[in-house]
Amino acid sequence: MNREELISKWLDNDLSNQELEAFKQLDDYDELIKLNHSLKAFKADEYNTSKELEGVLTTVKNKKQSSRQWLKPFMRIAAILAVCFGLYYYTTTLDTTISTEFAQKTTIELPDYSSVSLNAKSLLAFNKNKWKQDREVKLQGEAFFKVAKGSSFKVKTASGIVTVYGTQFNIKQRNNYFEVICYEGLVGVSYNSQESKLKAGDSFLILDGKLIAKEKENRIMPSWLNNVSSFKSLPYKTIITEFERQYNVEVTLIGIDSTQLFTGSFAHDNIELALKSISLPLNATYSKTNRTIILKRE
């Protein structure tokens, strides 16, 4: 039985016990009862059930419309608050991201006045709003850090996590290459769930998944900060990929073993001189067309 029929039979006092229970389940049951009590206070000359039903339904409808109008301003306020909360959550969780392109370097100052120098084709991300609670950055590529004293400072990379106990260190994380060099203080390197502590001059190098032993570092800062890339006993392919980053070129090797070890350096501000620096030690020649370079050895 539908709603109107239940109300009509209720007005005629003709509801069965089952119908009465169904009538009590109506959403506007309380309003109908209150209206019925109010109507009983008035004595009508004639009682027209259909007319009374129409009046009751109209009154209930008007009350519902009034209730909706009363709720509208609050719904608008709730919607505005939801948007504001969403914007606040988004802005407080959003990272600040700085990246460099080919042949580009930059220096960033962090919220605690620590500084980070980014090498070419690198990316650094951190959250300004959470910095006081969590001094943490994410790094892709290579960067030199000078960390201000304070709470724990962490650098997360795809290869491992570096925890700072001192102030100056360099991280290089490229494909199959992960290196950390401590220049001052103490640095912890977490790799494969194991932590290594590095003092000033110590290095940690993973090359193609293998730990490589290195001699003591005697420089006070990485050479790339002075626009020179230096290498000691590293595969030639490592030198070539760094050369491509610094000069935004593509290098093709012909007759050259890319796995042979190379010791040497090249400058970042003179491509002709740099090409001689990486070709002459191998008795190789080079040719250059636009952004394409061919290194060849007979």
C-alpha positions in Angstrom: 0.0 0.0 0.0 1.4 3.4 -0.9 1.9 6.4 1.3 -1.2 8.3 0.3 -3.5 5.3 0.8 -2.1 4.7 4.3 -2.6 8.4 5.3 -6.2 8.4 3.9 -7.1 5.2 5.8 -5.5 6.7 8.9 -7.6 9.8 8.6 -10.7 7.6 8.3 -9.6 5.5 11.3 -9.7 2.5 9.1 -6.1 1.1 9.4 -5.6 -2.6 10.2 -2.8 -3.6 12.7 -0.4 -4.4 9.9 -1.3 -1.1 8.0 -0.8 0.8 11.3 2.7 -0.5 11.7 3.4 0.4 8.1 2.0 3.9 8.7 4.3 4.4 11.7 7.3 3.7 9.5 6.6 6.8 7.3 9.3 9.5 7.3 6.8 12.2 8.3 4.8 10.1 10.8 5.6 12.5 13.7 4.5 15.6 11.7 1.2 13.9 10.7 0.5 13.0 14.3 1.1 16.6 15.4 -1.1 18.0 12.7 -3.8 15.5 13.6 -3.8 16.7 17.3 -3.9 20.3 16.1 -6.9 19.7 13.8 -8.8 18.0 16.5 -8.9 21.3 18.4 -11.2 22.7 15.7 -14.7 21.3 15.0 -15.7 21.3 11.4 -19.3 21.3 10.2 -18.5 18.7 7.7 -15.5 16.3 7.5 -14.2 15.7 4.0 -11.5 13.0 4.0 -10.1 13.8 0.6 -9.9 17.5 1.4 -8.3 16.9 4.7 -5.8 14.5 3.1 -4.9 17.2 0.5 -4.4 19.8 3.3 -2.2 17.5 5.4 0.0 16.6 2.4 0.3 20.2 1.4 1.4 21.2 4.9 3.9 18.4 5.1 5.3 19.3 1.7 5.7 22.9 2.7 7.5 21.9 5.9 9.9 19.8 3.8 10.6 22.7 1.5 11.2 25.0 4.4 13.6 22.4 5.9 15.5 22.2 2.6 15.8 26.0 2.4 17.1 26.1 5.9 19.7 23.5 5.0 21.0 25.1 1.8 23.2 27.8 3.5 24.8 25.1 5.8 25.4 22.9 2.8 27.2 25.7 1.0 29.3 26.4 4.1 30.1 22.7 4.4 31.2 22.6 0.7 33.4 25.7 1.2 35.0 24.1 4.2 35.6 20.9 2.3 37.4 22.8 -0.5 39.5 24.8 1.9 40.5 21.6 3.8 41.4 20.0 0.5 43.5 22.9 -0.6 45.3 23.0 2.8 46.0 19.3 2.7 47.3 19.6 -0.9 49.5 22.6 -0.3 51.0 21.2 3.0 51.8 17.8 1.4 53.1 19.2 -1.9 56.9 19.0 -2.4 59.1 21.8 -3.7 61.0 20.4 -6.7 64.1 21.8 -8.3 65.6 20.2 -11.4 68.5 20.9 -13.8 68.7 20.3 -17.5 71.7 19.2 -19.7 74.7 21.5 -19.2 73.0 23.2 -16.3 73.9 23.6 -12.6 72.2 25.4 -9.7 72.4 26.0 -6.0 69.4 25.8 -3.7 69.1 27.1 -0.1 67.0 24.9 2.1 64.6 26.3 4.9 67.3 25.7 7.6 69.9 27.6 5.4 71.6 24.3 4.3 72.8 24.6 0.7 72.6 22.1 -2.1 74.4 22.3 -5.4 72.8 20.3 -8.2 74.9 19.0 -11.0 73.5 18.7 -14.6 70.4 16.6 -15.2 69.5 16.2 -11.5 66.4 16.7 -9.3 65.9 17.6 -5.7 62.5 17.5 -3.8 61.6 18.5 -0.2 58.6 19.7 1.8 58.9 23.2 3.2 55.9 22.9 5.5 57.2 19.8 7.2 60.9 20.9 7.3 61.0 21.7 11.1 59.7 18.2 11.9 61.5 16.3 9.2 64.7 17.4 7.5 64.5 15.1 4.5 65.2 15.5 0.7 64.8 13.3 -2.3 67.6 13.2 -4.9 67.9 12.0 -8.4 71.3 12.6 -10.0 74.2 14.3 -8.3 74.4 17.0 -5.6 76.9 18.4 -3.1 75.4 19.2 0.4 76.5 21.7 3.0 74.2 20.9 5.9 73.4 23.3 8.8 73.6 21.9 12.3 70.3 20.6 13.7 68.2 17.5 13.9 68.5 14.5 11.7 69.0 15.2 8.0 68.3 12.5 5.4 68.8 12.2 1.7 66.7 9.6 0.0 67.8 8.2 -3.4 66.6 5.2 -5.5 69.8 3.3 -4.5 70.0 4.1 -0.8 69.5 6.5 2.1 72.2 8.9 3.3 72.0 10.1 7.0 74.0 13.2 7.9 76.0 13.3 11.1 78.3 16.0 9.7 78.1 18.8 7.2 79.6 18.4 3.7 79.2 15.5 1.3 78.5 14.6 -2.3 76.0 12.1 -3.6 75.9 10.7 -7.1 73.0 8.4 -8.0 72.7 7.4 -11.7 71.8 4.2 -13.5 73.8 1.4 -11.9 76.0 4.0 -10.1 75.7 5.1 -6.5 78.5 7.1 -4.8 78.8 9.0 -1.6 81.9 11.0 -0.6 82.3 12.6 2.8 84.2 15.9 2.8 83.6 17.0 6.4 82.1 15.4 9.5 80.4 12.0 9.5 77.9 10.5 7.0 75.9 7.3 7.2 75.0 5.4 4.0 72.2 2.8 4.1 72.4 0.3 1.3 70.7 -3.1 1.2 69.6 -2.7 4.8 73.2 -2.2 6.0 74.7 1.1 7.1 78.3 2.3 6.5 79.8 5.2 8.4 82.0 7.6 6.3 84.4 10.0 7.9 86.0 12.9 6.0 87.9 11.6 2.9 86.0 8.3 2.9 83.9 7.1 -0.1 81.2 4.6 -0.8 80.8 3.4 -4.4 78.4 0.8 -5.8 79.0 0.2 -9.5 76.8 -2.2 -11.4 75.7 -3.7 -8.1 79.2 -4.2 -6.8 80.9 -2.4 -3.9 84.1 -0.8 -5.3 87.0 0.1 -3.0 88.4 3.7 -3.5 91.4 5.5 -2.3 91.1 8.3 0.3 89.6 11.5 -1.1 92.1 14.4 -0.7 90.0 17.2 -2.3 88.0 19.5 -0.1 85.0 19.5 -2.6 83.9 17.7 -5.7 85.6 18.9 -8.9 82.4 19.4 -10.8 81.7 22.5 -8.6 84.6 24.0 -10.5 83.3 22.9 -13.9 85.5 19.9 -14.2 84.5 16.2 -14.1 87.3 13.9 -12.8 87.4 10.1 -12.8 89.7 7.5 -11.5 89.6 3.9 -12.7 86.0 4.1 -13.9 84.4 2.4 -16.9 84.7 4.5 -20.0 80.9 4.4 -20.5 80.6 6.4 -17.2 82.8 9.1 -18.6 80.7 9.3 -21.8 77.3 9.5 -20.1 78.7 12.4 -17.9 80.1 14.1 -21.0 76.6 13.9 -22.6 75.0 15.5 -19.6 77.4 18.3 -19.4 77.3 19.2 -23.1 73.8 18.0 -24.1 75.2 15.8 -26.9 74.9 12.2 -28.0 78.2 10.3 -28.3 78.6 7.1 -30.4 81.6 4.9 -29.9 83.2 3.0 -32.8 86.0 0.5 -32.1 86.1 1.5 -28.4 85.5 -0.8 -25.4 83.1 1.1 -23.2 83.9 -1.2 -20.2 87.7 -0.3 -20.1 88.8 1.7 -17.1 89.6 5.4 -17.6 91.4 7.9 -15.4 91.3 11.5 -16.3 89.1 14.6 -16.5 87.4 17.0 -18.8 86.2 20.7 -18.5 82.6 21.7 -18.8 83.1 25.1 -20.6 85.1 24.1 -23.7 83.8 21.2 -25.7 86.8 21.0 -28.1 89.2 20.8 -25.2 87.0 18.3 -23.4 86.8 16.0 -26.4 90.6 15.9 -26.7 90.8 15.1 -23.0 88.6 12.0 -23.4 89.8 10.8 -26.8 93.6 11.3 -26.8 94.3 8.9 -23.9 92.6 6.2 -26.0 94.3 7.2 -29.3 90.9 7.8 -30.6 89.7 10.5 -33.1 86.4 12.4 -33.0 84.0 14.1 -35.4 81.2 16.4 -34.5 78.0 17.3 -36.4 75.5 19.5 -34.5 74.7 17.6 -31.3 76.1 14.3 -32.4 79.7 13.2 -31.7 81.5 10.1 -33.0 84.5 8.8 -31.1 86.5 6.3 -33.2 89.5 4.1 -32.8 91.0 2.1 -35.7 
